[in-house]
Amino acid sequence: MTVEILNFGCRLNTYEGEVMRGHAAALDNTIVVNTCAVTMEAERQARQAIRRAHREHPGAEIVVTGCAAQIDPGAWAAIPGVSRVLGNEDKLKPESWVAGAGSAVSDIMIARETAPQLVTEFMGRARAFVQVQQGCDHRCTFCIIPFGRGPNRSVPIGMIVEQVRTLVASGYREIVLTGVDVTSYGPDLPGAPTLGQMIRRLLALVPELPRLRLSSIDPAAIDDDLWRLIEHEPRLMPHLHLSLQAGSDMILKRMKRRHSRQQGLDAIARARALRPGIGIGADLIAGFPTETDELFAETLAMVEEAAIPFLHVFPYSERPGTPAARMPSVDKPIRRARAGLLREASARAAQRFYAGMIGAEVAVLSETGTGGHTEHFAPVRLVAEPGMLVRARVVAFDAQGITAEAA
């Protein structure tokens, strides 16, 4: 073993994991655990991975980084087997990965600048991720991530273009733009470009890129240029994943979100009107503090009304230091039960979505040799060489997705 990277959490961590892999390539017997702080479960999984790594590779240097380590470095440094803890800023610096560099706990500072490194490969992945911004200026009451990532910082368009060109030249056919709060892109750059304006320039400057996809976006901040791209740009995939979090106006207010229930529904309806057949995903929190049965019913009804096929549900997880952690809590078994009901509603919507694709021709990015995703992000079974874009016809579906045959 030389360097092993264990990423937890978001796609931004996946991108940063590849940056660290490049910086640490010369090291021997090193395991990097790139933590996430979104939920207690994410932290539990990272601690479990550290204990397993220490047990199976007792002589390895274990370096812990990521948002959870940024927020509470001392707690992670105290875990048996951990050699060093690096903050989110230091983990991206080449000098942090020189043999013998650093002490047990580096000086953990909140990052104020973003200087992304060029990545040429995402090991074991058919699609690549490109960072377009970092941090967040908003303070949702449930979220600890601004304390781990700092304020919003946008990557200049030229750097994004260079990174995308590099990845396309390496053979990647699909790029996912990622960040902490992607729709906040641009106000700190000269000319204050919006996310939609940046994407339009990116697509014009990298005509060889076949497919571009967005990670989770805020429905309250989709700009007019992005709406026009959704309607007219075939290389921007017909798939939106929205950070909804709830379908109750009272809960949204207590979360300190910037959109209402109706605005979320309107964004979904507008996307479907502009791009018929678009795949819709969403993040939702089940069992947020003060959520009564009646307030939860509003969120469940929204999922059913909007027929959201690709739902990502989190049972609410207390994050110490956030306002929500001080609010009256919902019992954990109730949170889990509500999360199950939301997933069931989404699964029913997915079945209808898949059924509507029967007989359609789709473009599949093959990821494993036996499966991948369509442009709508529908999971598909199809035998094809990994990394290839394949035209195929949908012939069947089940609870796991669709089956297609090469056209």
Sequence and secondary structure as in RCSB ss.txt:
>XXXX:A:sequence
MTVEILNFGCRLNTYEGEVMRGHAAALDNTIVVNTCAVTMEAERQARQAIRRAHREHPGAEIVVTGCAAQIDPGA
WAAIPGVSRVLGNEDKLKPESWVAGAGSAVSDIMIARETAPQLVTEFMGRARAFVQVQQGCDHRCTFCIIPFGRG
PNRSVPIGMIVEQVRTLVASGYREIVLTGVDVTSYGPDLPGAPTLGQMIRRLLALVPELPRLRLSSIDPAAIDDD
LWRLIEHEPRLMPHLHLSLQAGSDMILKRMKRRHSRQQGLDAIARARALRPGIGIGADLIAGFPTETDELFAETL
AMVEEAAIPFLHVFPYSERPGTPAARMPSVDKPIRRARAGLLREASARAAQRFYAGMIGAEVAVLSETGTGGHTE
HFAPVRLVAEPGMLVRARVVAFDAQGITAEAA
>XXXX:A:secstr
  EEEEE SSHHHHHHHHHHHHHTTT SSEEEEEE  SSHHHHHHHHHHHHHHHHH TTSEEEEEEHHHHH HHH
HHTSTTEEEE  TTGGG GGGGSTT S SB                 TT SSEEEE EE  S   TT  HHHHH 
S EE  HHHHHHHHHHHHHTT SEEEEE SSGGG STTSTT   HHHHHHHHHHH TT  EEEE  B GGG  HH
HHHHHHH TTB SEEEEEEE S HHHHHHHT SS HHHHHHHHHHHHHHSTT EEEEEEEES TT  HHHHHHHH
HHHHHHT SEEEEEE    TTSGGGGS    HHHHHHHHHHHHHHHHHHHHHHHHTTTT EEEEEESSSSEEEET
T  EEE    TT EEEEEEEEEETTEEEEEE 
